[in-house]
Every structure is written in C-alpha cells, then in structure tokens.
C-alpha cells in the first residue's frame, strides 16, 4: 500500500507534545501515511497573518485534502478570526462528528452507560461571525440558518446512523423561541426522517435536551443539532464520559476532512510533558478509518483501550488507589505502543470493518420557488432622547408613511413598547420600527422604502439598519413582536 499524504499541524500550547505522541503511535502501528508539516496558529498570527494561516499551508491542504490538527491558540480581542472556524468554512467541512463514550469502570463517571455520537452543523448559525455595534449600548450577532445547510447536516446524520448501525437520532433546537431559524431546522429534520423509517427519531428543546444528556446520556444514540448548540453539548457530553481530554472529533466535507481533539491548547501546562494525547489520538483513529485503513485503526484503538484498562493513565485521569500508574505524555504513548496487537477484556474491543470508510454524503434538494412578496420593512433607529420614552418617538413615526407603508408598531430589544407598551419595560437606545402594508395584502416597493427612509432622515433620526419584510406563498417570513 502506498502511503497516503496528510497535512499535519503541531499547533500551539500542548499541541506539539500530543502530536508527537500521536504520530509515534501511528508510526508504530504501521499507519500508511506521509505527513506534510505546516505551521499555523500563534506563530502565524505573530507574523501578521490575521487568519493564522498562510498560502503555503492552504496549498498543502488543497493537495492532501486530509488534515490532522493539534489545538491552536487564537489571540483574544478584535482583529483575529478563529482559525478553526476559518478552516472549517473555507474547506466546506459542514459536519462535525464527536463520539462520546464512557469507559467505565476504568474512567470515573457518574454515567457508566454512554455511547453517543454528536453530529454538529459546522458552518452556519452564529458562527458566521457577522456582528455589528449599532448604538452606544447595543451590539448584534446574526444567526444564519439555511435550508441547504440544515438539510446537508441532517441527511449526513441519517446516513451516518445507517452506515454505523445506529438505531435512533435526536434533534436538538430552540424552535419554541426561534420559530423561523430553529423552526426550519426542526421541520427539515422531520421531513428527512420520513425517508429513513428504520431509524427512530425524537426532538428536544436544547435546554431540556442538554439536561437529559448530562443526567441520563444512555437515552441518546445520535444527536444532530446546529452549530452553537453542538459546540456546547459536545463538551458537556465529553465531560460526562469522564474527561474532555478523551474527546476526538472529525470535520467532514464533500472533498476535505479535518481531525482534531475537542479540547484547547492548554498553554498553562505546555512544555511540561503531562498532557493527555488521547483526544488527538482518537481523532487520528477516525482519520485512519476515513482514509481506508480500518485495520490499523482497530489495532491502535484496541491498544489504547488496553492501556486504559491496565490502569496506565496521565495525571488528568489518574486516581490514587484505583489506577496502577501515573505517567507523562511520552510514557503514555510508549504504553500504547507496547500494547499494539492486544485487546481489552473489560472494555469492549473495537473492530472497524473494511468498507467503513465509504463516503457519507449530506446531500440537499433544490429549494422550491415560492411567491415572495414585499409587505413591509423594519427600520432600526439609534434614538436616545426624551428619557427614552417610546411614546415620544412613536408619535413622530405616526406622522410618517408612504402610499402603501404605514407605521404599525415599535419594539425595543424585541418587546413591543408602542403603541400601548408597558411603562415597566426597560428600553435601550435601539428601536425597531415596523412599517407594513394593509394586512400584508398588497405589495410595497423598494422605492417606497427609500422614500420612507428619506422621510425618517428628514426628522433627524439615525437609521442604523433595515430589514425588508416578506411573505412566502402567503406565509409570514418574519417574527411578530414579543407582547403582540
């Protein structure tokens, strides 16, 4: 077998130590890989690359299409983008796959029965990174959920469950509040589920779903969810297994894949040779399956399980009187290498069958074209006068209209404050002012919106944003105000 080129980044903090340990284990297990080393992260930020990556790294990634990445450090503060998010979105890595398994009785956990796969949408949601400061007191972050993005990740989850003989998929959203964004994700989940009658499905609101995941994780098999929720619950689930340090993840796209540990770069323990390389090693095992080397993946995974079972653990997991030996990073890798060819007896051995590397696709269908009608506009104002009394601003807006667009109501932080608002409602300097056609029955024009904005500007009001309001096949494409 010819060696498979892969791109490798040693990362920051503990990254070089755990990557060295991982690559030594892969080499000892006779993994047929040919690493191409790139430098990304902290060093590149310091060199002036605001994205943390340069062109030579992208060239390697475009060539190999497989990336094994140690944790990197993103500088805090403005001007720096998360490199993880940049890589995922640039390479179209829309599916994040995180196995969360309890290793009872070796690893201490309150939930000994847990074997859950979290499949997280990886490109959209608030991770689009579209934020603005609009007034002195208000900033916004846009949450973008698309039909293709939702359908891709949901269909990927069902295809994954089918390929790996999983029996049930749970969908987590917050569609009781975000009825359009999360509502669409839930609706698409229900539609796709009809194509897989052999797989059980259920749905949880994210808050109670997270609580039950932490309390009774055995009720879950595969979970599919949006980006932010998936980020949060995957760390919860990893911790429930006994340690975030045991979490590895795969980031899968149509043509590219990236494999990494769930945890961060832990700069506080960098250079001490005490970090646990297990998360990155488990990610590398997923990589071996992906590139068509399941036998090697099984060999290394079972050696790792045998090492745990022998009670040879790094300090983050070791417990005096329970485990046999506390080891450092290098010694742990040595122990795994020594166990190659052996299988655990208490923990369940793994076997990756030939063919499990088949490509799982998250396909989507073309969107059905609907009748789209412009029926209004939300105009957002920065207004901080007259003790922020909404009645003062409302009466100014009452006098402003066009032939078809009339001022209807006004909200502050989403809550209706005019007309008939409650004087107890706290108001900031950020106002949403809604102008609509009569019962949405007729269409407005963009020219009318421009005319309306000019009239508002003539009143010396500061317009900071507009959002057109549409109906689609007669259904409202916008939310009503809280308190309506």
Rosetta blueprint (number, residue, H / E / L):
1 X L
2 X L
3 X L
4 X E
5 X E
6 X E
7 X E
8 X E
9 X E
10 X L
11 X L
12 X L
13 X L
14 X L
15 X H
16 X H
17 X H
18 X H
19 X H
20 X H
21 X H
22 X H
23 X H
24 X H
25 X H
26 X H
27 X H
28 X H
29 X L
30 X L
31 X L
32 X L
33 X E
34 X E
35 X E
36 X E
37 X E
38 X E
39 X L
40 X L
41 X L
42 X H
43 X H
44 X H
45 X H
46 X H
47 X L
48 X L
49 X L
50 X L
51 X L
52 X L
53 X L
54 X L
55 X H
56 X H
57 X H
58 X H
59 X H
60 X H
61 X H
62 X H
63 X H
64 X H
65 X L
66 X E
67 X E
68 X E
69 X E
70 X L
71 X L
72 X L
73 X L
74 X L
75 X L
76 X L
77 X L
78 X L
79 X L
80 X L
81 X L
82 X L
83 X H
84 X H
85 X H
86 X H
87 X H
88 X H
89 X H
90 X H
91 X L
92 X L
93 X L
94 X L
95 X E
96 X E
97 X E
98 X E
99 X E
100 X E
101 X E
102 X L
103 X L
104 X L
105 X L
106 X L
107 X L
108 X L
109 X L
110 X L
111 X L
112 X L
113 X L
114 X L
115 X E
116 X E
117 X E
118 X E
119 X E
120 X E
121 X E
122 X L
123 X L
124 X L
125 X E
126 X H
127 X H
128 X H
129 X L
130 X L
131 X E
132 X E
133 X E
134 X L
135 X L
136 X L
137 X L
138 X L
139 X E
140 X E
141 X E
142 X L
143 X L
144 X E
145 X L
146 X L
147 X H
148 X H
149 X H
150 X H
151 X H
152 X H
153 X H
154 X H
155 X H
156 X H
157 X H
158 X H
159 X H
160 X H
161 X H
162 X H
163 X H
164 X L
165 X L
166 X L
167 X L
168 X E
169 X E
170 X E
171 X E
172 X E
173 X E
174 X L
175 X L
176 X L
177 X L
178 X L
179 X L
180 X L
181 X H
182 X H
183 X H
184 X H
185 X H
186 X H
187 X H
188 X H
189 X H
190 X H
191 X H
192 X H
193 X H
194 X L
195 X L
196 X L
197 X L
198 X L
199 X L
200 X E
201 X E
202 X E
203 X E
204 X E
205 X E
206 X H
207 X H
208 X H
209 X H
210 X H
211 X H
212 X H
213 X H
214 X H
215 X H
216 X L
217 X H
218 X H
219 X H
220 X L
221 X L
222 X E
223 X E
224 X E
225 X E
226 X L
227 X H
228 X H
229 X H
230 X H
231 X H
232 X H
233 X H
234 X H
235 X H
236 X H
237 X H
238 X H
239 X H
240 X H
241 X L
242 X L
243 X L
244 X H
245 X H
246 X H
247 X L
248 X E
249 X E
250 X E
251 X E
252 X E
253 X L
254 X L
255 X L
256 X L
257 X E
258 X E
259 X E
260 X E
261 X E
262 X L
263 X L
264 X L
265 X L
266 X L
267 X H
268 X H
269 X H
270 X L
271 X L
272 X L
273 X L
274 X L
275 X L
276 X L
277 X L
278 X H
279 X H
280 X H
281 X H
282 X H
283 X H
284 X H
285 X H
286 X H
287 X H
288 X H
289 X H
290 X H
291 X L
292 X L
293 X L
294 X H
295 X H
296 X H
297 X H
298 X H
299 X H
300 X H
301 X H
302 X H
303 X H
304 X H
305 X H
306 X H
307 X H
308 X H
309 X H
310 X L
311 X L
312 X E
313 X E
314 X E
315 X L
316 X L
317 X L
318 X L
319 X L
320 X L
321 X L
322 X L
323 X L
324 X L
325 X E
326 X E
327 X E
328 X L
329 X H
330 X H
331 X H
332 X H
333 X H
334 X H
335 X H
336 X H
337 X H
338 X H
339 X L
340 X L
341 X L
342 X L
343 X L
344 X L
345 X L
346 X L
347 X L
348 X L
349 X L
350 X L
351 X L
352 X L
353 X L
354 X L
355 X L
356 X L
357 X L
358 X L
359 X L
360 X L
361 X L
362 X L
363 X L
364 X L
365 X L
366 X L
367 X L
368 X L
369 X L
370 X L
371 X L
372 X E
373 X E
374 X E
375 X E
376 X E
377 X E
378 X E
379 X E
380 X E
381 X E
382 X E
383 X L
384 X L
385 X L
386 X H
387 X H
388 X H
389 X L
390 X H
391 X H
392 X H
393 X H
394 X H
395 X H
396 X H
397 X H
398 X H
399 X L
400 X L
401 X E
402 X L
403 X L
404 X L
405 X L
406 X E
407 X E
408 X E
409 X E
410 X E
411 X E
412 X E
413 X L
414 X L
415 X E
416 X E
417 X E
418 X E
419 X L
420 X L
421 X L
422 X L
423 X L
424 X L
425 X L
426 X L
427 X L
428 X L
429 X L
430 X E
431 X E
432 X E
433 X E
434 X E
435 X E
436 X E
437 X L
438 X H
439 X H
440 X H
441 X L
442 X L
443 X L
444 X L
445 X L
446 X H
447 X H
448 X H
449 X H
450 X H
451 X H
452 X H
453 X H
454 X H
455 X H
456 X H
457 X H
458 X H
459 X L
460 X L
461 X L
462 X E
463 X E
464 X E
465 X E
466 X E
467 X E
468 X E
469 X E
470 X E
471 X E
472 X E
473 X L
474 X L
475 X E
476 X E
477 X L
478 X L
479 X L
480 X L
481 X L
482 X E
483 X L
484 X L
